[in-house]
Amino acid sequence: MLIASSTSQGQLAHLTHRYSFTTDASDSAGTAHGTLVNGAVISGGAVVCNGTGAYVNLPAAVIGLNAYPALTLELWSTQPAIKQDYSMTVSGVGATLYSDAPSVIG
């Protein structure tokens, strides 16, 4: 997962945080290391959520989600089966990546 930001409108964004999920939720581009919560695990370079409350918590205060005029969040997500009401939530206060179905986030 990548987070890129800029300090003013119209300025090119630069990479500020990168989560490779190789062994944990460490930030390899900054110091905003995440925490795996409620059974989220790392497997194959991705976070695996169990669909029953597992998620990745990122430190919003360190990332400063509300401090930038522009922010890009790039990630991919897969699910083992088609689920029509699947949703993924990215909330600013807790910078939480949560999926309500079994899924893989990278």
Secondary structure as GFF3:
##gff-version 3
##sequence-region A 1 106
A	DSSP	beta_strand	2	6	.	.	.	ID=ss1
A	DSSP	beta_strand	14	18	.	.	.	ID=ss2
A	DSSP	beta_strand	35	37	.	.	.	ID=ss3
A	DSSP	beta_strand	41	43	.	.	.	ID=ss4
A	DSSP	beta_strand	46	50	.	.	.	ID=ss5
A	DSSP	beta_strand	55	57	.	.	.	ID=ss6
A	DSSP	alpha_helix	60	63	.	.	.	ID=ss7
A	DSSP	three_ten_helix	65	67	.	.	.	ID=ss8
A	DSSP	beta_strand	70	74	.	.	.	ID=ss9
A	DSSP	beta_strand	77	78	.	.	.	ID=ss10
A	DSSP	beta_strand	88	91	.	.	.	ID=ss11
A	DSSP	beta_strand	96	99	.	.	.	ID=ss12
A	DSSP	beta_strand	102	105	.	.	.	ID=ss13
###
